[in-house]
Amino acid sequence: MDLETSPLARPFPQLPPIEGVTLRVARAHYKTWDRCDLTLVEVAPGTAIAGVFTKSACASSEVELGREHSKAGRARALVVNAGNSNAFTGYRGREAVEQIMAQVAEALDCSPAEVFVSSTGVIGVPLPKDKAREGVAAALSSNPCGWEEAASAIGTTDTFTKGAGASAMVGQTRVELAGFIKGSGMIAPDMATMLGYIFTDAAIEPGFLQEMMSQANAASFSCITVDGDTSTSDTVLLFATGKAGNAPITGWTDPGADAFYSALLQVCRELAHLVVRDGEGAQKFIEIAVAGAASDESARRVGLSIANSPLVKTAIAGGDANWGRVVMAVGKAGEPADRDRLSIGFGGTWAARDGQPLPDYDETPVARHLSGQDIRIDVDLGVGDGRATVWTCDLTHGYIAINADYRS
């Protein structure tokens, strides 16, 4: 399936090398495509790890093992397979993951529990052990590669590679962050999203690294949606090699903790936005800002109700300022709202205030705004101080075309 690059695509950034991180790719031939489809990342001994994983009740063995092993807080390697999600595959799927873990562990002289595996692609087909074995062997013997090559190898219906980086000062030490992600469809914020990996040379205690990752996830990956469907394989992992030489960060009061978290949140949000910009068939990037809610979490739920509404998303695709559809989505969210206090706007222009259309409402600037690629919807519920921002894309014929042919 040949896919045109999304019109919302962003170029892959120039990311810094992270000391203690070595990237490699290989061809495992999980599908009949002529491209690398396996990424192997080796990280230095003692690297701290934190992760967030799908809440799907049908999670893959990769997710189950990753969730369990990340609690120990240490990692030595990451293997990502593209073209086969290895989900809903029973004991055969688990055996394939354990084989990969054992193979890499033997090569790196570490515990299999320090090897993290992710797979993405078609659900319900066991990962072929022979192809996995050969692919891992090829990766272990290949030359190191760059960030964009590693990101490209893990894509499925992605139309462009996605990466982000940042830096922070921890005391007198500059630390770097770099990450890449894949995701285009089956995107809903039920923990994190898709497959994403962030690396830093900062020294951070594993428990606190997990706290920061969970908090950053709540304000980024858990605030995006493409189609409201949660994957069986969603994973975001954060690796901290400690090679920068800073005094280890153990809590919020340590020097540089706030600076590092700000950089982490920046990377997470940039990666999350890139996924939305590559939403299957997307033509428009939509930011939905909700204010006046009973709480921040209530605002988030209202925002996601709007973002997941096919009626709202198709209206935006057609450039239609149909605020009535936004009213519908607010009303069905199941959150506190007052019809007679509700206000709705597009691109900085209010269409309705305090429960009714504005008598002097001029749709001309709104129509101009909706004809662009970056769309903003403002909603004020008028019942409290809670606020949240979520991001989504429009719903076009392209989404149907891609998913109708997904397995072919």
LUMGU-167380 format. One record per residue (C-alpha): residue in one letter; x, y negated, z negated; residue number from 1. Coordinates in steps of 0.5 Angstrom, whole numbers. Each point is the difference from the previous one (the first is absolute). Layout:
REM residues N
NODE   r       x       y       z     k
NODE   A       X       Y       Z   NUM
...
//
This chain:
REM residues 408
NODE   r       x       y       z     k
NODE   M       0       0       0     1
NODE   D       3      -6       2     2
NODE   L      -2      -6      -4     3
NODE   E       1      -8       2     4
NODE   T       4      -4      -5     5
NODE   S      -5      -4      -5     6
NODE   P      -1      -7       2     7
NODE   L       1      -1      -7     8
NODE   A       7       3      -1     9
NODE   R       6      -3      -3    10
NODE   P       7       1       2    11
NODE   F       4       5      -5    12
NODE   P       5      -4      -4    13
NODE   Q       7       0      -1    14
NODE   L       1       4      -7    15
NODE   P       6       0      -4    16
NODE   P       3       7      -2    17
NODE   I      -1       2      -7    18
NODE   E       6       3      -3    19
NODE   G      -2       7      -2    20
NODE   V      -5       1       6    21
NODE   T       2       4       6    22
NODE   L      -5       1       6    23
NODE   R       0       6       5    24
NODE   V      -6       2       5    25
NODE   A       0       6       4    26
NODE   R      -5       4       5    27
NODE   A      -4       5      -3    28
NODE   H      -5       1       5    29
NODE   Y      -6       0      -4    30
NODE   K      -4      -2       6    31
NODE   T       1       0       8    32
NODE   W       3      -7       0    33
NODE   D       7      -2       2    34
NODE   R       2      -4      -6    35
NODE   C       3       1      -7    36
NODE   D      -5       2      -5    37
NODE   L       4       1      -7    38
NODE   T       3      -5      -4    39
NODE   L       5       2      -6    40
NODE   V       2      -5      -5    41
NODE   E       6       2      -5    42
NODE   V       0      -4      -6    43
NODE   A       6      -1      -5    44
NODE   P       0       5      -6    45
NODE   G      -4      -3      -6    46
NODE   T      -4      -4       5    47
NODE   A      -7      -2      -4    48
NODE   I      -6       1       3    49
NODE   A      -8      -2       0    50
NODE   G      -6       1       4    51
NODE   V      -7      -1       1    52
NODE   F      -4       6       3    53
NODE   T      -7       1       3    54
NODE   K      -6       1      -4    55
NODE   S      -3       5       5    56
NODE   A      -2       7      -3    57
NODE   C       3       3       6    58
NODE   A       7      -2       0    59
NODE   S       5       3       3    60
NODE   S       6       4      -3    61
NODE   E       5      -5       1    62
NODE   V      -5      -5      -4    63
NODE   E      -1       5      -6    64
NODE   L       8       2       0    65
NODE   G       2      -7       0    66
NODE   R      -5      -3      -5    67
NODE   E       2       5      -5    68
NODE   H       8       0       2    69
NODE   S       0      -8       0    70
NODE   K      -2       0      -8    71
NODE   A       7       2      -1    72
NODE   G       2      -6       3    73
NODE   R       6       2       4    74
NODE   A       2       1       8    75
NODE   R       5       3       4    76
NODE   A      -4       0       7    77
NODE   L      -6      -1       4    78
NODE   V      -2       4       6    79
NODE   V      -6      -3       4    80
NODE   N      -3       4       6    81
NODE   A      -5      -3       5    82
NODE   G      -5       4       5    83
NODE   N      -3       4      -6    84
NODE   S      -3      -2      -6    85
NODE   N       1       7      -3    86
NODE   A      -6      -1      -4    87
NODE   F      -6       5      -1    88
NODE   T       5       5       1    89
NODE   G       0       4      -6    90
NODE   Y       6       4      -3    91
NODE   R       3       0       7    92
NODE   G       1      -7       0    93
NODE   R       3       0      -7    94
NODE   E       5       5       2    95
NODE   A       2      -4       6    96
NODE   V       1      -6      -5    97
NODE   E       4       4      -5    98
NODE   Q       4       3       6    99
NODE   I       2      -8       2   100
NODE   M       1      -1      -7   101
NODE   A       5       6      -2   102
NODE   Q       4      -1       7   103
NODE   V       1      -8      -1   104
NODE   A       2       2      -8   105
NODE   E       5       5       2   106
NODE   A       3      -5       5   107
NODE   L       1      -5      -5   108
NODE   D       1       4      -6   109
NODE   C      -6      -3      -4   110
NODE   S      -6       3      -3   111
NODE   P      -6       1       5   112
NODE   A      -4      -4      -4   113
NODE   E       4      -6       2   114
NODE   V      -2       1       7   115
NODE   F      -6      -4       2   116
NODE   V      -4       2       6   117
NODE   S      -6      -3       4   118
NODE   S      -4       2       6   119
NODE   T      -4      -4       5   120
NODE   G      -5       2       6   121
NODE   V      -5       5       1   122
NODE   I      -4       3      -6   123
NODE   G      -1       8      -1   124
NODE   V       6       3       4   125
NODE   P       6       3      -4   126
NODE   L       7      -4       1   127
NODE   P       4       5       4   128
NODE   K       6       3      -4   129
NODE   D       4       1       5   130
NODE   K       0      -7       3   131
NODE   A       0      -3      -7   132
NODE   R       7       4      -1   133
NODE   E       3      -1       7   134
NODE   G      -2      -8      -1   135
NODE   V       3      -1      -7   136
NODE   A       6       4       2   137
NODE   A       1      -5       6   138
NODE   A      -2      -6      -4   139
NODE   L       6       2      -5   140
NODE   S       5       1       5   141
NODE   S      -2      -6       4   142
NODE   N       3      -7       0   143
NODE   P      -3      -6      -5   144
NODE   C      -5      -4       3   145
NODE   G      -3      -7      -1   146
NODE   W      -6      -2      -3   147
NODE   E      -4      -1       6   148
NODE   E       1       7       3   149
NODE   A      -2       3      -7   150
NODE   A      -6      -4       0   151
NODE   S      -2       2       8   152
NODE   A       1       8      -2   153
NODE   I      -5       0      -5   154
NODE   G      -6      -3       4   155
NODE   T      -6       3       3   156
NODE   T      -5      -5       3   157
NODE   D       4      -6      -2   158
NODE   T       1      -4       6   159
NODE   F       6      -4      -3   160
NODE   T       5       2      -5   161
NODE   K      -1      -4      -7   162
NODE   G       6      -2      -5   163
NODE   A       1      -6      -5   164
NODE   G       5      -2      -5   165
NODE   A       2      -5      -5   166
NODE   S       5      -2      -5   167
NODE   A       0      -2      -8   168
NODE   M       5      -3      -5   169
NODE   V       1       5      -6   170
NODE   G       4      -4      -5   171
NODE   Q       6      -2       5   172
NODE   T      -1       6       4   173
NODE   R      -4       0       7   174
NODE   V      -4       6       1   175
NODE   E      -3       2       7   176
NODE   L      -6       3       2   177
NODE   A      -2       4       7   178
NODE   G      -6       4       1   179
NODE   F      -4       3       6   180
NODE   I      -7       3       1   181
NODE   K      -4       3       5   182
NODE   G      -8       0       0   183
NODE   S      -5      -2       5   184
NODE   G      -6       4      -1   185
NODE   M      -4       4      -6   186
NODE   I       2      -6      -4   187
NODE   A      -4      -2      -7   188
NODE   P       3      -3      -6   189
NODE   D      -1       6      -5   190
NODE   M       7       0      -3   191
NODE   A       5      -3       5   192
NODE   T       0       2       7   193
NODE   M       3       4       6   194
NODE   L       7       2      -1   195
NODE   G       5      -6      -2   196
NODE   Y       7       0      -3   197
NODE   I       3      -5      -4   198
NODE   F       8       0      -2   199
NODE   T       4      -5      -4   200
NODE   D       7       0      -3   201
NODE   A      -3      -3      -7   202
NODE   A       1       4      -6   203
NODE   I      -7       1      -3   204
NODE   E      -2       5      -5   205
NODE   P      -5       5       3   206
NODE   G      -6      -1      -5   207
NODE   F       1      -8       1   208
NODE   L       1       1       8   209
NODE   Q      -7       4       0   210
NODE   E      -3      -5      -4   211
NODE   M       2      -5       5   212
NODE   M      -2       4       6   213
NODE   S      -7       1      -3   214
NODE   Q      -1      -7      -1   215
NODE   A       3      -2       7   216
NODE   N      -5       5       3   217
NODE   A      -6      -2      -3   218
NODE   A       1      -7       3   219
NODE   S       2       2       7   220
NODE   F      -1       7       3   221
NODE   S      -6       1      -4   222
NODE   C      -3      -6       3   223
NODE   I       0       2       7   224
NODE   T      -5       4       4   225
NODE   V       0       2       8   226
NODE   D      -6       5       0   227
NODE   G      -2       1      -7   228
NODE   D       3       8       0   229
NODE   T       5       2      -5   230
NODE   S       6       5       3   231
NODE   T       1       6      -4   232
NODE   S       8      -2       1   233
NODE   D       0      -7      -2   234
NODE   T       7      -1      -4   235
NODE   V       4      -6      -2   236
NODE   L       7       1      -3   237
NODE   L       5      -5      -3   238
NODE   F       7       2      -1   239
NODE   A       5      -4      -4   240
NODE   T       7       2       1   241
NODE   G       3      -4      -5   242
NODE   K       6      -2       4   243
NODE   A       0      -7       0   244
NODE   G       3       0      -7   245
NODE   N      -5      -4      -4   246
NODE   A      -1       1      -7   247
NODE   P      -6       5       0   248
NODE   I      -7      -3       0   249
NODE   T      -4       3      -6   250
NODE   G      -6      -4      -1   251
NODE   W      -3      -7       2   252
NODE   T       4      -4      -5   253
NODE   D       6       2       4   254
NODE   P       4      -5       4   255
NODE   G      -2       1       7   256
NODE   A      -6       4      -1   257
NODE   D      -5      -5       2   258
NODE   A       4      -2       6   259
NODE   F       1       7       2   260
NODE   Y      -8       1       0   261
NODE   S      -1      -6       4   262
NODE   A       5       3       5   263
NODE   L      -4       7       0   264
NODE   L      -7      -3       0   265
NODE   Q       3      -4       6   266
NODE   V       2       7       4   267
NODE   C      -6       3      -2   268
NODE   R      -5      -5       3   269
NODE   E       4      -1       6   270
NODE   L       0       8       1   271
NODE   A      -8       0      -1   272
NODE   H      -1      -6       4   273
NODE   L       4       4       6   274
NODE   V      -5       6      -1   275
NODE   V      -6      -4       1   276
NODE   R       3      -4       6   277
NODE   D       1       7       3   278
NODE   G      -7       3      -2   279
NODE   E      -2       4       6   280
NODE   G      -3      -4       5   281
NODE   A       1      -7      -4   282
NODE   Q      -1      -6       4   283
NODE   K       0      -5      -6   284
NODE   F       3       0      -7   285
NODE   I      -5      -2      -6   286
NODE   E       1      -3      -6   287
NODE   I      -6       0      -5   288
NODE   A       1      -4      -6   289
NODE   V      -6       1      -6   290
NODE   A       0      -5      -6   291
NODE   G      -5      -1      -5   292
NODE   A      -1       7      -2   293
NODE   A      -1       3      -7   294
NODE   S       7       3       0   295
NODE   D       6       1       5   296
NODE   E      -2       7       1   297
NODE   S      -7      -2       1   298
NODE   A       2      -5       6   299
NODE   R       5       6       3   300
NODE   R      -6       4       0   301
NODE   V      -4      -5       4   302
NODE   G       5      -2       4   303
NODE   L       1       8       2   304
NODE   S      -7       0       1   305
NODE   I       0      -5       5   306
NODE   A       7       2       3   307
NODE   N      -3       7       1   308
NODE   S      -7      -2       4   309
NODE   P       0       2       7   310
NODE   L      -5      -5       1   311
NODE   V       4      -6      -3   312
NODE   K       6       3       4   313
NODE   T      -3       1       7   314
NODE   A      -3      -7      -1   315
NODE   I       7      -3      -1   316
NODE   A       2       4       6   317
NODE   G      -5      -3       4   318
NODE   G       2      -7      -3   319
NODE   D      -7      -1      -3   320
NODE   A      -1      -4      -6   321
NODE   N      -5       4      -3   322
NODE   W       0      -1      -7   323
NODE   G      -6       4      -1   324
NODE   R       4       6       0   325
NODE   V       5      -3      -5   326
NODE   V      -6      -1      -5   327
NODE   M      -3       7       2   328
NODE   A       7       3      -2   329
NODE   V       0      -4      -7   330
NODE   G      -6       3      -2   331
NODE   K       1       7       1   332
NODE   A       7       0      -3   333
NODE   G      -4       1      -7   334
NODE   E       4      -5      -4   335
NODE   P      -3      -6      -3   336
NODE   A      -2      -6       5   337
NODE   D      -5      -5       0   338
NODE   R      -4      -1       7   339
NODE   D      -1      -8      -2   340
NODE   R       7      -1      -2   341
NODE   L       3       3       6   342
NODE   S       5      -4       5   343
NODE   I       3       3       6   344
NODE   G       5      -3       5   345
NODE   F       4       1       6   346
NODE   G       7      -3       1   347
NODE   G      -1      -5      -5   348
NODE   T      -7      -2       2   349
NODE   W      -6       1      -4   350
NODE   A      -6       3       3   351
NODE   A      -4       1      -6   352
NODE   R       0      -3      -7   353
NODE   D      -4       2      -6   354
NODE   G      -4       5       3   355
NODE   Q      -2      -3       7   356
NODE   P       3      -3       6   357
NODE   L       3      -7       0   358
NODE   P      -5      -4       4   359
NODE   D       6      -4       4   360
NODE   Y       3       7       1   361
NODE   D       4      -1       7   362
NODE   E       2       7       2   363
NODE   T       5      -3       6   364
NODE   P       6       0      -5   365
NODE   V      -2       7      -2   366
NODE   A       0       3       7   367
NODE   R       7      -3       1   368
NODE   H       3       3      -6   369
NODE   L      -4       7       2   370
NODE   S       3       0       7   371
NODE   G       7       0      -3   372
NODE   Q       4       6      -3   373
NODE   D       1      -2      -7   374
NODE   I      -7       0      -4   375
NODE   R      -2      -3      -7   376
NODE   I      -7       2      -3   377
NODE   D      -1      -4      -7   378
NODE   V      -5       2      -5   379
NODE   D      -2      -3      -6   380
NODE   L      -5       4      -5   381
NODE   G      -1      -5      -5   382
NODE   V      -1       4      -6   383
NODE   G       7       0      -3   384
NODE   D       8      -1       1   385
NODE   G       2       6       3   386
NODE   R       4       0       7   387
NODE   A       3       5       5   388
NODE   T       2       0       7   389
NODE   V       0       6       4   390
NODE   W       2       1       7   391
NODE   T      -3       4       6   392
NODE   C      -1       0       8   393
NODE   D      -5       0       5   394
NODE   L      -4       6       3   395
NODE   T       1       0       7   396
NODE   H      -1       6       6   397
NODE   G       7       1      -1   398
NODE   Y      -1       4      -7   399
NODE   I      -5       4       3   400
NODE   A       4       2       6   401
NODE   I       6       1      -4   402
NODE   N      -3       5      -5   403
NODE   A      -4       4       5   404
NODE   D       6       2       3   405
NODE   Y       4       1      -6   406
NODE   R       2       7       0   407
NODE   S       1       1       7   408
//
